[in-house]
Amino acid sequence: MNEQDVFADIPLFVTVARAGTFTKTAEQLGITKSAVTKAVTRLENRLGFKLFHRTTRLIRLTSDGEAYLNACRHALDEVTAAQTALSSNSQVLSGRIHIDMPVAFGRKVLLPALMNIVRPHPGISLTLTFTDAVSDLLREDVDLAIRFGALADSSHLIARRLTQQRRVICASPGYIKDYGLPTTIIEVAEHRCLVGTPNGPPSSWAVMEAANQPATYEPPKTHQFSDGDAMVDAAVAGMGLLQLPETMVRDKIASGLLREILPGLSGPDVEVHAVWPKRGQLSPRLRYIVDRLLELGAKGELN
């Protein structure tokens, strides 16, 4: 038996295990039932153990067959991933992708990047949703999500870090005129603050303690928002202090509508991740987008 025959039998075995019968496998592959039976027998003889318990109507994996199936699935996934990575640049990509992202970062940074990414592939269609709430990727049929901050441990999600953003504490000149400028974290407790909600932007601040150690600080929850853009608008209107990633307030600071305060107090940079459900192998179009975003992040073009 040559090497090509050995590897040809493996995807057939996986198909048999999924189909549950030799007859269905033959129909799916467009070959005879006899050819399927011979291929499975050939594979069992080569391996030296039985893969299936056979009856006149059904087949069932043996314990050795279960273990071998898991190994084969993993190997096929690795081969598919390698093929996709090598060919995604030249493939004609098509299909719809649903991407969910934070409102301000999505509109200001990701949207222009995504337009450039998909332009060479007009067959790709995007569904873009913008929210600062935490979404359930599996329940809401999201293919890819962009998320700020630490990610909760999850066995059904895969995450890749795209970039990181400096955290900024700021207030409007009008607020500072009316309420004064805090110079320590203790003084912040006497101020009005704008924070998020449980399912939106953070309601706490990330700060650096005196020993240069990161810590969590709970500012006064004067006003709470589920949308980061609304928080920025409220800060510009003089309603309080806030802490957000720099992208969300950079233009307002540059125009003088907001002023950065307590620069030595704001905590460590916040990480930005691309997150997607663990559903087997990524589609070529989704892998293409993830790879391009990772490239842009590595070049510092997502800041």
N, C-alpha and C positions, 0 to 999 in steps of 0.2 A: 504494500500500500504506500502510495506516495504522500508527501506532506500536504499537498493540496487537498486530497481526499479527507485527511484527518480533520483539517480545519473546516471543510465544507460540512461535515457531520455535526459540528457544534451548534450553528444557528438552527439547523433542522431539529436537533434535540430540544433546544429552547422553545421552538414553535410547538413541538409535540407536547411539552410540559404545560404550555399555556392553553393549547386547544383541548387537551384532555382525551383525545381519541386520535388514532391513526387516520381514520376516514376524514375528519375535519382538517387535519394537517395536510393530507393529500390534496383536498379541495383548495386550501389556501395557497399551497405552493404550486399547484398545477401539475402534479405528478401522480403516479399511481400509488395506491395504498401499499402494494407490494414493495415499491421502491422505498417507502418510508420505513416499513418493517425491516427491510434489509439494512438500511442505514443505521437504525437503532441497534440492531443485532451486531453489526460490524463495530459500532462504537463500544458496546458492552464487552465484546471480545477483546478489543484493544485495551480497555481499562481494567478488565479482570473482575468486574462486579456488575450486578444487575442494576439498571437504572429505574425500571418500572416493574410493578406487579401487574400482570396482565390477566384480564378475564375475557369472556366472549364479547362483552359490550363496552367495558371501560378499562382504562389503565390508570394506575396510581403510582406516584413516585415512591421509590424505596427511600430509606434514610440516607443511603449513599447517594441516591439520585438527587435528593433535596440539597445535600452539601455540594454536589457537583453543579447543580443548577445555579446556586448562588455564586460559585466561582466563575461560571461561564457568563452570567449576566454582568458581573464586575468587569471581566475581560472585554466583553463586547462594548460596554460603556466606555472603557478606556480607548479602545480602537476608534469608536465613533467620535470621541472628543478630539483625538489627534487628527482625524480626517477633517473634522469641522474647522479646527483651528488653522490647519494648513490651507484649506480651500476657501475660507469665508471671504477673503479679499477679492477673489475672482469669481465667486458664485453669483448667479442671478438670484437675489434674495427677494422673497415676497411673503405676504401674510400680515396679519394684524397683531400689534403688540400693545398691551395696556400697561402704561407706566404711571405710577402714582408718586407725587413728589411734594415737598414743602412749598407753600405758596410763593413767597418772595424769592427764595433760592431757585425754585423751579422756573419762574418767569424771567428772572434777570440773568441767570447763569445757564441752567440746563436747557431751556427752550432754544436759545440760539445754537447751542452745541448740538442738540438733537436734529435741528433743521439741517445743519451741515453734514451730520452723520448719515442721515437717510437720503440726502439729495442724490448720491450716485445710485441709489436703488429705489426707483419710483414704484416698484411693486410692494414696498413695505408701507403699511398703513398704521398710523399711530392713534391710539386712544390715550389722551393725556388728562389726568385728573390732578387737581392742586388742592392739597389739604394739609393742615398742620396737626390733624388728628392722627392717632395711631390706628392704622388699618389692619384688619385680619386679611392677610394676603390670600389665604386659601378660600375664605368665605366670600370675598369680594371679587374673585376672579382677576386679581392683579398679577401680571406676569413679572413685573419688576417694580420695586419701590426704592426710593431714595430716602434715607432716614438720617437725622442728626442724632448724635449722642450715643451713649452706651446701649448695646443691644441685649435684650433678655436672652438667656440661653434657650435654644429651641432646636430640637432634633429634626424638625421639618423645614428649616430655613437654611439657606446658604448666604453668607455675606462677604463682600469684598470692600476694603477701604478705598474710597476714591480720592479723598483729600481731607484736610482739616481746616477749620476756621477759627480765627481768633475771637474770643468772646469780648464784648464791649459793654461797659456800663455807661449810660448816657442820659442826658436830660436836655430840655430846651432852654435857651437863654431866658425865656419868660418865666419858666419854673424856677430857675436859679435866682432870678431877681425877686420873685415872690416868696420863696421858701428858704433861700440860702443854699450854699454849696457844702455838702457833707465831705468831710476829709478822712473819716474813719468808718469802719463797719459798724461801730457802736452808734455813730450818729445817723446811719441809714435807718435805724429802728424808729427814729423820730420823723421820718419822711413818708411821703405818699409814694407808693410803688405800683407798677403795672406788671402783672404776672400772668402766666398761662392757667390752663384748666387741667384737670386730671387726664383728659384725652386730647389735649392740645399742646402748646408750647409749655416748657417747664414752669412750675410755680415756685421753684427754688432757684437760687443762684449758685454757680460754681465759683468759689473764691480761693485765694491763697492765704494761708495763715502766716503768722509771724515767722515761723520756722521754714517758710517756703514749701509748706505741705498743702496739697489740695484738700478742700473741705466743702461741705454743703451748708449754705446759709439760707434761712427762711426769712425773706424780707416781708414787710407788712403787705398783706393782700388787699390793698385799697381798691383796686379794680382788676378783674380777671377777664381774660380773653381766650377764645379758642382759635384765634387767627393772629399770626405774627404781624401781618401788615396792619391790622387794626391797632395792635399795640404800638406800632411805630407812629401811626397817625395820631393816636392819643398822646404819645410823648411829645410830638411836634406841637400839639395843642396845649401843652403845659400841664398835663394831668398827673405827671409823676415821673419817677426814675424807672428805667428798665435795663435788663441785660439780655442781649441777643447776639447771635453770630454776626460778625462784621459785615458780611454781604448785605444783610438786611437794613443796615443803617449807614453804610458807607456814603451813599449819595447825599443823605440828609446832613451828615457831618460835613461833607465837602462844601455844601451850599450854606452852611451856618445855621440850618434849622435845628440841628441837635449839636450838643457838645459832649465829647467824651470826658467822663469824670472817673476818679479813682483808678487810673490806669494800672497801678501796681497791685490793685486788689483783685481785679477780675481773674477768674480761675484759668486752668489749663485749656489749651485749644480743644474745641469740640470736633470729634471725628464725623465724617460724612461717609455713609456706607451705601453701596448698592446691594439690595436684598431681594432674593427670589425664592419661591418654594422649591423644596427638594422633590422634584417629580421625574427622576430619571435624567436622561441626557437633555441638555439645553437644545432648543431648536437652533438651526444655523442663524436665523435672523436675530434671535435674542443674544446668542453668543457674540455675534458681530457688534451689536450695540454695546454690550457689556465691555468687550475688549476695547472698543474705541473710547468709551468713557474712562476706562482705566488708563489708557494712553494719555488722554487729556489731563487726568488728575496727576499723573507722574510728571507731566511738563509744567504743572502749576497753573493750568489754564481753567481750572474750575474754582478759583478763589475769588 
